[in-house]
Structure formats: structure tokens, C-alpha cells
Amino acid sequence: MRVPYKWLQKYIKVSLEPEELAEKLTMAGLTVDVVETLDPGFSGVVVGQVIALNPHPYADNLLICQIDIGSHKVQLVTGAPNVSKGQMVAVALKGSKLPGGQEIDHVSFRGIASEGMLCSAQELGINTSLVSPEDREGIISLPADSVPGTDVTAALGLDDIVLVLDLTPNRADCLSIINVAREVAAITGTPLQLPKFTTRETGQKAADLINIEIQASDLCARYVARIVQGVHIGSSPAWLQACLRAAGIRPINNIVDITNFIMLEMGQPLHAFDYDCLRQQQIVVRRSKGGEKLTTLDEIERELDPEMLLIADAAGPVAIAGVMGGLDTEVTAATANILIEAAHFDAASVRRTSQRLGLRSESSMRFGRGVDIEGAAAAADRAAQLMLELAGGQVAQGKVDCYVRPYQPVNIDLRPERVNYLLGTGLTPAVMKKTLERLHLPVRLQGQPPVLTVKVPAYRGDITQEIDLVEEIARLYGYDKIPVTLPGNITAREKRTLAQRREEAGREAAAASGLTEIITYSFIGPQILDQLQLPIDHPWRRTVKIRNPLREDQSLMRPSLLPGLLGVAVHSAGHRVMPLAVYELGRVFIPSGELLPQEMLRLAGLVMGNNERGWDWPAGEMDFFYLKGIVTNILSRLRLGDITWEGIAEHPFLHPGRQAAIKAGETILGYLGELHPDVLTAMDLPERACVFELDWESVTGAMPSKTDYRPVPRFPAVERDLAVVVAAEFTAAAVSEVIKGAGGTILQDHKLFDAYQGHPVPEGYKSLAYSLFFQHPQRTLTDVEVNISIERIKTALKKKLQAVLRQQ
Amino acid sequence: MLNKIKIIHQAALEKIEMAADSKELESLRVQYLGKKGELTRVLRGMGTLVPEERPQVGRLANQVRQELEKALQAAKAALGRRERAAKLAEETIDVTLPGRPLNRGYRHPIQQILNEVENIFIGLGFDVAEGPEVESDYYNFEALNLPKLHPARDMQDTFYISEEVLLRTHTSPVQVRAMEIRCPELPIRLIAPGKVYRRDNEDATHSPMFQQVEGLLVDKRVTFGDLKGTLMVFIKRMFGEQFQVRFRPSYFPFTEPSAEVDMSCVNCDGSGCRVCSHTGWLEILGCGMVHPKVLAMSGYDPEKVSGYAFGMGVERLAMLKYGIDDLRLFYENDLRFLYQF
């Protein structure tokens, strides 16, 4: 809401500077976003009236104008297409300065002297959306009542300041300059001066001229109509144009400008119909019948649905109630008789219609938030009187006021102790009464314990219950004066749950293992699922879909964290930020058949590129085993024992020979693997990358609930090496299994320290070398014991894996 | 005889001092103190002395022997030190060569700020609650005094999954769920951190996904003054004691009275700059007393209990704390950005 300072001053003589008032309004809950200076910063530009126009003798597209600038006449040459005799124009004479810094001088156009220039809105730094379309193409036309020789800044009302309010939705009342003035009065204690007027009625009886019927009384509680006959459509006087422009509305003609002025002044949206276009002098307020259409003022044909409220005449729709009027009944230059509509439409209905049609207007914005039903008649009266004054004609006698659901006055009881209880203050009932009275609310203080009974005026639709009055007192008293305290009564409740602590432990474990935490959007696009080579029936294809996404690539809730990781990989590769080693712990979304989808936490990571080489170390590829080491480390930090890795080929986005299921016992925790080359190609990734994804619930499910202590061995361990040659198809896990099974209790651990294929190992075989660690908890082992264990291992390897042993 | 011993003593000491290495010291030891050494030989000749002289010569010889042994030992130790020092000098490295890198991971700045905020409120006695990111219209709006077609729904442009299901626009539904579950337990004292979604195009200050921390306290006799106190403590712990805090009336459908909380600008200390749009103040959170309707819908009697609620954007806190000017950086996940935190 734009509040021009001069306009505000019509109703309240504030002595504060605009900035001071802005601060006070902000601290009382009407946030002032900007204090805007209208003056665009030109100087020396004066009003002139065109008294003669002649063609330029040597140039077809130029005109020579004789212009009266009050003190004398000047001659100017212009190329503007919209100059006409009698027109008021903005004249920049020698020495004038324009906002861009340009200084005007005498010039000559093809031999004809020009003593300055005629200015366009753009040259004067005026927002061109606030001038007529014709003026946008040429020079700016000034109001007809401008005085030649006076300063254009004043003639256009640009010597003003606007407070731009960012209103909260509850304060619909302040979409009216008068109601902002009420607020200013309450804050500053300055008296309010509301406009006084009487409507001079000399025409026929309004009731004889129009018949009004409200069929949808649930959606229209009141419909006031006034008729003004014999008006002359023309442009508005300077003061009215200035008010509207300062408020951000383009002046159109005197009738439309008056309806807009009243809307801004009093908060009541008005509509002016061309009375003669209303068929059979009939107005019907009803819901649309199926299949109706209406071309609105913006020249767009709208299809109306049966829930939309319409204004119709005897033949069909003429306006969409509270949203926009129809083109056919628009006030035009030919209009002589006006029907003024001041109605009250249901807020939710207007909001719904406005949303359905994608059509927002100053009117729908006000009706949608709530309009003062009691103010409708006064708004119609004031509009009729202003039309009489500015457009001539006669106001028909009386008005047609269909007030089908009259306003029920609201009386609210406010308990002073309730105010002090909620605010932590110690205000007396008398102070509270005075505070509310500053808002012009009638208050009675009575009873024991005392109660304040407040009569709420219709324009304060936001005050419906006691708590609303508590708020009024709090904001006018001043939030800064409410004493600062701290709540007591601390609970013994667990501050972070076990699940929350484990989640944080997971994040820390991943970071400590060399992965950097990322957070990606929870939504993805369908194309990534194709890039991942997922078949049509893949489970990830069943996603939770957003109905109204901003972009297609943000239209599905992610079924996996992988797409987000890949997005970061693409970004990193594009910016050559390598190597990349990242993780994310976040939710994925799976359709569930219930109202809400299933949300599951996942931990996923990606590595790509090489660890940098250095002066005494080589570059290290972040390959499958690098990432496997990281995941092993993470799981071991989370105290998961007995993780097994199983070669699989089920994930279409991973290399078929380089992917593993990660298992704890029989539970599959997730997968790890190298991205399929087709995925790399589809995503334009230059390097191989490895990824993993773990189901967090499965991981935490496998975490031990407590830590078991085992004694630290006191007796020395014996280390022996053992090398075996086995057929290449046997996995390292299979060999380990045999070693562990045969080693007996004294075999504490075994570690693979070398794996080799190629000469001299025969084709189809591989050589694996292990360090074996033997230890006994109660004594030092003898060589004999160790040898027996090794022999058992060797025998088992030979028998089960046909291994050939290479003695160390 | 005494003189002879003295001469040997003097000569031996000189030679020991001159010795260049441990080998030479060993041969000196043999030369003077060995079985056939000079001093030993002198002592063997004691038989030729008169008995009265013997004790005197014996004493001197022993004394000289001890002194020479001591000198030899000292010289040996000194030599050892010199040799080791020479060896260590050879082993000198260029300490300015880079160390071998360890791969460490960094925590996302938003997650760090979240942890910081959580820890401050845990210190103030709050617990941490969570809830679904895909929510029902009921919990996200209706139970918060925001019926369908309420004008205030425009304040939060919403992503919908269906007519009744949406992406939560704030973490307030977590509070409603907690009240429903815990009612009539008192006090309720929780914060609800998490991701929220609004249908805003990405720009320097907007993102369709961002993170919030909301808080709720419901108990007997909770006042607006308590709300002010709690948030002042929070802001001062988060940013520093030097900042001013002000409460400005505002409107949220689920709280009344409601306030926006501003702190003095972190950049210009309140004198006005680009960061604070020349106002000297930065808006950092919204808050208010829980609306009686919200309390009642969750099962509490608003006549018997009261409460306050507040909410803040984590990205905004992080931007102010670190001086970041573009919110998009948080979700672009560029390592050159993440490695700074």
C-alpha cells in the first residue's frame, strides 16, 4: 500500500518528518518498507500550453509549436506525434536540467530555432506505466487545469513523499488512506479530520432507474447502487491525477479515476458501469451458470465456473464480482450515464475466483482480505458527489441499498488480568482503556474484577476475540516496554533423541573419513532417472510428484540421494574442482499408499578423480577400493561389526562387474559401486566415479546398543606370512572364510597384504599373500601351537579351494 | 719416582685432550693404564723403593690412575656427542616441504549453524523434535489457524502433492504434532529444525528449499516477556553480546501478539549500510504468543496454559554470521565454498 504524504495530510496534520512517522508506524506493526521521494530530480521545466502548431517547412516529421509559458511565448520544434493545440505540455527551457544530467540549450532544427524542448515522461524520469499509452509514444500531457509557467514538478504532484507499507494480511483496513490516518492518529495522538461532504441529488429517483436482485445472498451481503446522469467524460484535474499516480495507479478518465480514488481513500472498491449498456435496467448478483463467458476490461475472454459470483444484467454477465468489470459495460468517452456499484462480496469467494482465473486486481485484493461493509453507502455517496463536481450531470435521488445481511456489532470483553498474564506486564485497567481509545474504539470499564467491554467497528474485521485486543494494547503500549524475563520450569526430557545423536555421529564419521558434507534439493527431475539408465519398472520410477513444480527438473521428490550427488559431480567437473569426495545424509520419499509418503533417511557418497600427487607421493585414484575403505571406516566408527561385501550386478546405473551389496548379517545396508560408463556418458562426466548409498535405518538397526569391553591381550602375538595360489574365480572373501574357519581360536586376525595375477602365476590363477596373527589370551604361544594352526589352514585351503601354497 | 708419575700424568692428560676419535682414546688408555702401560710399569717398580716412600707413591699413582680414567671417560663422551651432532647435521631436512595430505571432510555450513542453534536452545532447556517434510494440509495450515482460502496463505506459496498433501512450508506442523501427542504434559519446550519448501524462484535471498528452526514453549504462565528474554539470550549467544535486539509488531495467524525480531546490523553496527538496506536493523526471526485457537486445537485449555513460538531461517543466520551474500551458494555445493567452513 502506497501512502502519499500529502494525501495523508488531508485527513491528519502530522508534524513529523516522513522518516520519523515511518519509524513509528513500523514499530506499531505497519511496516514501512521504503520512504520514497517522488521528485525525479529535474529542474527548470515549466508548464506550457500549445497555442499554435505549424508544419516544419523542410522536415515532414517535425512541427513548430508556439507555446504560452505564462510570462511569454516561446517557439519549439518537436517530433512528438501526440502534440495538439490547447494541450498542456512540459517545457524544458534553456538552462533546465533533466534527471539524466542533460542540460537544455537553444538549438536549431533544419534552420528553425527551438528555444528548448517538449519533454516525454521518460525524459522527466517518470514511470511510463503511469501515463497513457499515447503519451508513452510521445510527450507527456499535463492535466488540463495546469497553469502555464508553473513548475512541472508541482503540476504533476511530484513534490511529495510516499510511505510504502508492507501490510500484514490481517490489516486489510489499512488498504485505505483514511484508515492509515486513523492508525497515525492512534500512534501520534493527533486529531483526525475526515472529509465532509453532502451529495446533491437533483435527478430522477434511483429506484426507478435500476432494479437490483441479490440471488446469492451468501456471497453478497450488500449491494449499493447510485446513478449519475449526463456526465461528461474527460480527464481528471491535476490534484486527482497526482493522488493516483503517487499511489501507483494510472489516471484514465474522470469517472474511473474517481472510483479508484474512493477505493484508495475509503478502502471500498467501486465499479462504474455505463448505465445504458445494462440491459433492461437490471442488476442480478448470482453464481455463474455453466458455460458462461465474459470478456473483462483487459480484453481477455474468461470462462466462468458455477462457483464464481457474477454481476449480470437481464441478458448475461457484466462483471466478475469484486474481481473485474466486463468490457461491454465499460465507461468510455461516449458514456453519459453511470451506475456506481459499492458492494460487499464474500472474501473467500473472491479469493477463489481470483485464483482460478489467475486475475488479481486492486479490487480482488481488497475484497479477498475483507472490506468494511458499513462503509459501502458512504463510498457510493462520495463517488456520486465527486462525479457531479468533476464530470457534471445530475445525481439520481436516493440510492438502491440491498443490505441483505446487516452487520452485527461485535462487543468483546477484555479482562485486564489476562493482558498482564500474557504480556508479563502490570498495566492498570485505566491505562488499557486509554490505549484502546486512542484507536477510536468505544470502551466501557465496569465490574469487579474489572472488565473492558470494547465495541469493534466494522472496518476492524481483524478484531474478533479477546486476544486481538491484547495485541492492540501490546503494540500501542510498545513491545520495547514489556519487561524481559526468562521462563522457568526446565524439564528432564532427553534433549536429543538416540536417533538424532546417531544421525550426527554418522555425519561426523563420514566427515572424519574424508567426505565433505553436501545438502542438495529434495526434488529432482524425471530426466535424471533416464540418465541413470533405469528401466521403466524400476522402483525409483515410482516417485512422489509435485503438482505445481517451478521447473520440471524439480518436480519429483527424490527416491534416492544419488541424483543429488551426481548433480554436484556435474557441477564440480564443469568447474574443474577435483577431486571430489562428498556425502549427504538426508531423506528420500517413497509413495506409501497412506496419505503421506514414507520418508527414509539415507547416507550416500560419491568420489571422483585423483588424490593429488606430491613431491614424494604419487597421485592416488579414488576408485572402488578407496570408497570401500571410506565406507568400512564409517561403519566401523559406528561400531558395526561383521560387514560383508557381496558382488552383485543388479543396479543398472553401476558397472556390472564393479558393484557390491553391503550387508550386516543378512540385512542389506545398501550398495557401493562404480558408475556405469553409460551413466557417465549420459551425464557428460569426464571421469569414473564411485558411489554408495546406505539405508540409515538399517545401519542404525545393526549398531550395537551398548559397547562391550573385551580385555586387552597381555601376551605377545606371533605373526606369520602365508601365500596361496588359487583359481581366479575364488573371491578374497571365500579364501578368508576358509582361513578363519581353519585357524582355530588362536588365530586373532589375518590381513591380505598382496594380491597378484600374471607371470609367474599361471593363467586363470591368482596369488594372495596374508599376514596371520596368532595370540592366546592367557599365555605366550609356542611355535608348535602356531605351526599346528598354520598346517590346518593350509590343509583346508588345499582341500576346499585346491590352493597351491608358496612356502615363505 | 713421584716426579716420574707427575710427568706421566701431565703427558697423558695432554694427549687425551688432543685425541681426535674414540680409537685414539682407546690406544691412549692402553698406553697409560693397560697391563703394560706406563703407569702400571711405574707401579711395578715400587719394590725398589724404601718402605717409607711406598704409601706416598701408591697414593699418588692411584690418584693419577683415577683422574686419567675420568679424563678418558669425559673425552669419550664429548667425542660421542660431537660424532652424533655431525650425524644429525647430515640428516637435516627441508621442513618447508609440504606434509603428506590427509583427506578430511568438511561439514556443511548450514548443518554447523543448525548444530549451534540446537545447542544454544538445548542449553536453555529445549528438546529437539522432528516431523515429516511431506505434510498434510491440516498440520501445515488448518491446525495453525490457517483455514483454506485464508488470506495469510498467500504469505507462503506452497508446493502441493495433492489437494490435501503438500511440502511443509514451515516446521510449525512439528509443533502441532508434538502438542497433540504430549497433551496434557507440561511444559512443552521444543525446537523443530528441518527442511521446508516454498514456491519461490531461486535468487540471492530465496530458494525453493531452505531450513528453519522453530521453537515452542507451552506451560503455565508463559509471557511475552519470557519470549523476549529467550530470544535475546539466543541472539546474543549466537552473534555476540554487543548486538541490540528489537521486537516489532507483526502478524502470523498462529501467534498473537506476534512480532518480528530485528538485531542491529552485523555489518555496520546499526549505522546503516547495504546489508541492512540502510535501516541499521536486520530482521532475523518471527515470533509471538501461541494463538488460543492453536492451543485449543491441540488439546490445551488456553485459559489455563499459554505459550510462545518462534521461527527463523537457518540460511539467513549463516549468511549474517559468515557475511555470505547469496543464498544459492548453500545448495550449489561447490567445494571451494564448502572448504571455507
Chai-1 contact restraints between the chains, C-beta under 6 A:
chainA,res_idxA,chainB,res_idxB,connection_type,confidence,min_distance_angstrom,max_distance_angstrom,comment,restraint_id
A,M27,B,R248,contact,1.0,0.0,6.0,A-B,restraint_1
A,G29,B,P249,contact,1.0,0.0,6.0,A-B,restraint_2
A,T168,B,Y251,contact,1.0,0.0,6.0,A-B,restraint_3
A,P169,B,P151,contact,1.0,0.0,6.0,A-B,restraint_4
A,P169,B,A152,contact,1.0,0.0,6.0,A-B,restraint_5
A,N170,B,Y251,contact,1.0,0.0,6.0,A-B,restraint_6
A,A348,B,L149,contact,1.0,0.0,6.0,A-B,restraint_7
A,R351,B,L149,contact,1.0,0.0,6.0,A-B,restraint_8
A,R352,B,L149,contact,1.0,0.0,6.0,A-B,restraint_9
A,G368,B,P151,contact,1.0,0.0,6.0,A-B,restraint_10
A,R369,B,P151,contact,1.0,0.0,6.0,A-B,restraint_11
A,L422,B,M289,contact,1.0,0.0,6.0,A-B,restraint_12
A,L422,B,S306,contact,1.0,0.0,6.0,A-B,restraint_13
A,L423,B,F224,contact,1.0,0.0,6.0,A-B,restraint_14
A,G424,B,T223,contact,1.0,0.0,6.0,A-B,restraint_15
A,G424,B,F224,contact,1.0,0.0,6.0,A-B,restraint_16
A,G424,B,G225,contact,1.0,0.0,6.0,A-B,restraint_17
A,I467,B,E256,contact,1.0,0.0,6.0,A-B,restraint_18
A,I467,B,P292,contact,1.0,0.0,6.0,A-B,restraint_19
A,E471,B,E256,contact,1.0,0.0,6.0,A-B,restraint_20
A,E471,B,P257,contact,1.0,0.0,6.0,A-B,restraint_21
A,A474,B,P257,contact,1.0,0.0,6.0,A-B,restraint_22
A,R475,B,P249,contact,1.0,0.0,6.0,A-B,restraint_23
A,Y479,B,F247,contact,1.0,0.0,6.0,A-B,restraint_24
A,Y479,B,A259,contact,1.0,0.0,6.0,A-B,restraint_25
A,I482,B,F224,contact,1.0,0.0,6.0,A-B,restraint_26
A,I482,B,G225,contact,1.0,0.0,6.0,A-B,restraint_27
A,P483,B,G225,contact,1.0,0.0,6.0,A-B,restraint_28
A,V484,B,G225,contact,1.0,0.0,6.0,A-B,restraint_29
A,V484,B,K228,contact,1.0,0.0,6.0,A-B,restraint_30
A,V484,B,G229,contact,1.0,0.0,6.0,A-B,restraint_31
A,T485,B,G225,contact,1.0,0.0,6.0,A-B,restraint_32
A,T485,B,D226,contact,1.0,0.0,6.0,A-B,restraint_33
A,T485,B,G229,contact,1.0,0.0,6.0,A-B,restraint_34
A,L486,B,G229,contact,1.0,0.0,6.0,A-B,restraint_35
A,P487,B,L217,contact,1.0,0.0,6.0,A-B,restraint_36
A,P487,B,V222,contact,1.0,0.0,6.0,A-B,restraint_37
A,P487,B,D226,contact,1.0,0.0,6.0,A-B,restraint_38
A,N489,B,P187,contact,1.0,0.0,6.0,A-B,restraint_39
A,N489,B,D219,contact,1.0,0.0,6.0,A-B,restraint_40
A,I490,B,G125,contact,1.0,0.0,6.0,A-B,restraint_41
A,T491,B,R189,contact,1.0,0.0,6.0,A-B,restraint_42
A,R493,B,D127,contact,1.0,0.0,6.0,A-B,restraint_43
A,K495,B,I122,contact,1.0,0.0,6.0,A-B,restraint_44
A,K495,B,D127,contact,1.0,0.0,6.0,A-B,restraint_45
A,R496,B,V128,contact,1.0,0.0,6.0,A-B,restraint_46
A,Q500,B,V128,contact,1.0,0.0,6.0,A-B,restraint_47
A,A511,B,G105,contact,1.0,0.0,6.0,A-B,restraint_48
A,A511,B,R107,contact,1.0,0.0,6.0,A-B,restraint_49
A,G514,B,N103,contact,1.0,0.0,6.0,A-B,restraint_50
A,G514,B,G105,contact,1.0,0.0,6.0,A-B,restraint_51
A,L515,B,G105,contact,1.0,0.0,6.0,A-B,restraint_52
A,T516,B,G105,contact,1.0,0.0,6.0,A-B,restraint_53
A,T516,B,Y106,contact,1.0,0.0,6.0,A-B,restraint_54
A,T516,B,L338,contact,1.0,0.0,6.0,A-B,restraint_55
A,E517,B,R107,contact,1.0,0.0,6.0,A-B,restraint_56
A,E517,B,H108,contact,1.0,0.0,6.0,A-B,restraint_57
A,E517,B,Q111,contact,1.0,0.0,6.0,A-B,restraint_58
A,I518,B,N333,contact,1.0,0.0,6.0,A-B,restraint_59
A,I519,B,H108,contact,1.0,0.0,6.0,A-B,restraint_60
A,I519,B,I110,contact,1.0,0.0,6.0,A-B,restraint_61
A,Y521,B,M209,contact,1.0,0.0,6.0,A-B,restraint_62
A,S522,B,M209,contact,1.0,0.0,6.0,A-B,restraint_63
A,V544,B,I161,contact,1.0,0.0,6.0,A-B,restraint_64
A,I546,B,F159,contact,1.0,0.0,6.0,A-B,restraint_65
A,R547,B,Y160,contact,1.0,0.0,6.0,A-B,restraint_66
A,N548,B,Y160,contact,1.0,0.0,6.0,A-B,restraint_67
A,L550,B,P208,contact,1.0,0.0,6.0,A-B,restraint_68
A,V568,B,N333,contact,1.0,0.0,6.0,A-B,restraint_69
A,V577,B,L335,contact,1.0,0.0,6.0,A-B,restraint_70
A,V577,B,R336,contact,1.0,0.0,6.0,A-B,restraint_71
A,L596,B,P132,contact,1.0,0.0,6.0,A-B,restraint_72
A,L596,B,V134,contact,1.0,0.0,6.0,A-B,restraint_73
A,P597,B,V134,contact,1.0,0.0,6.0,A-B,restraint_74
A,E599,B,P132,contact,1.0,0.0,6.0,A-B,restraint_75
A,W617,B,R100,contact,1.0,0.0,6.0,A-B,restraint_76
